[in-house]
Amino acid sequence: MNQDPQRAPTDQELELLSQEMPALARLRDFARLAESVQWFSDLGTPLRKSVREIARAYLDGLGFPDVHMARLHSWEEAAAAGESLDWDTEGWEAEEGLRAALTTDALEQLSQEALEVGLAYLFSAIEDPIRQAVLTAAAIWGEDDEELLAAAMGSALQAAHCAALAVVAGEDDETHPFIHRFRLFERGRWPVSLAGRTYNIF
């Protein structure tokens, strides 16, 4: 909401601001949560029951109940799984449909300007922690493929962005697929790709 600092806000502007405050507060709290996530801290380990349950909730919510999960054991396997995104777009299309719908719902809670400011705040809060986490994981694994590391970072940023849209829209955090995908990152994993009937998790 653009406003002359010398001019008192109108009743209408105050009403609009009061309507936006709950959604902005949810976004602020989510940004603080995302900033504290232990990104990429559990790569390649066996898929624990909790991880499998979260991944299953994500897949069911996205409309792929028959897809099974596969554990990736290395950055090399993650790179190969990531390449499947270039030719298998079914999962990507399902996520894009959800993202578009969430953006519409989020804009019912916040103005375009407020949403952009809130998402920019989220990005500024998590960009460096995610970058440092990727670099730490790469050092542990001896990985130096800059393009692959950039893909990992981009995937984490996108997951946080989409989950934030769900939070702003007031979606139930126990059911929305984007919240579940974010929770996989919360547990230190990298859900790399949905290819065919396989969900690849590093």
Secondary structure in CASP SS format (residue, H / E / C, confidence):
PFRMAT SS
TARGET T0000
AUTHOR 0000-0000-0000
METHOD secondary structure of the structure
MODEL  1
M C 1.00
N C 1.00
Q C 1.00
D C 1.00
P C 1.00
Q C 1.00
R C 1.00
A C 1.00
P C 1.00
T C 1.00
D H 1.00
Q H 1.00
E H 1.00
L H 1.00
E H 1.00
L H 1.00
L H 1.00
S H 1.00
Q H 1.00
E H 1.00
M H 1.00
P H 1.00
A H 1.00
L H 1.00
A H 1.00
R H 1.00
L H 1.00
R H 1.00
D H 1.00
F H 1.00
A H 1.00
R H 1.00
L H 1.00
A H 1.00
E H 1.00
S C 1.00
V C 1.00
Q C 1.00
W C 1.00
F C 1.00
S C 1.00
D C 1.00
L C 1.00
G C 1.00
T C 1.00
P C 1.00
L C 1.00
R C 1.00
K H 1.00
S H 1.00
V H 1.00
R H 1.00
E H 1.00
I H 1.00
A H 1.00
R H 1.00
A H 1.00
Y H 1.00
L H 1.00
D H 1.00
G H 1.00
L H 1.00
G C 1.00
F C 1.00
P C 1.00
D C 1.00
V C 1.00
H E 1.00
M E 1.00
A E 1.00
R E 1.00
L C 1.00
H C 1.00
S C 1.00
W H 1.00
E H 1.00
E H 1.00
A H 1.00
A H 1.00
A H 1.00
A H 1.00
G H 1.00
E H 1.00
S H 1.00
L H 1.00
D H 1.00
W C 1.00
D C 1.00
T C 1.00
E H 1.00
G H 1.00
W H 1.00
E H 1.00
A H 1.00
E H 1.00
E H 1.00
G H 1.00
L H 1.00
R H 1.00
A H 1.00
A H 1.00
L H 1.00
T H 1.00
T H 1.00
D H 1.00
A H 1.00
L C 1.00
E C 1.00
Q C 1.00
L C 1.00
S C 1.00
Q H 1.00
E H 1.00
A H 1.00
L H 1.00
E H 1.00
V H 1.00
G H 1.00
L H 1.00
A H 1.00
Y H 1.00
L H 1.00
F H 1.00
S H 1.00
A H 1.00
I H 1.00
E H 1.00
D H 1.00
P H 1.00
I H 1.00
R H 1.00
Q H 1.00
A H 1.00
V H 1.00
L H 1.00
T H 1.00
A H 1.00
A H 1.00
A H 1.00
I H 1.00
W H 1.00
G C 1.00
E C 1.00
D C 1.00
D C 1.00
E H 1.00
E H 1.00
L H 1.00
L H 1.00
A H 1.00
A H 1.00
A H 1.00
M H 1.00
G H 1.00
S H 1.00
A H 1.00
L H 1.00
Q H 1.00
A H 1.00
A H 1.00
H H 1.00
C H 1.00
A H 1.00
A H 1.00
L H 1.00
A H 1.00
V H 1.00
V H 1.00
A C 1.00
G C 1.00
E C 1.00
D C 1.00
D C 1.00
E C 1.00
T C 1.00
H C 1.00
P H 1.00
F H 1.00
I H 1.00
H H 1.00
R H 1.00
F H 1.00
R H 1.00
L H 1.00
F H 1.00
E H 1.00
R C 1.00
G C 1.00
R C 1.00
W C 1.00
P E 1.00
V E 1.00
S E 1.00
L E 1.00
A E 1.00
G C 1.00
R C 1.00
T E 1.00
Y E 1.00
N E 1.00
I E 1.00
F C 1.00
END
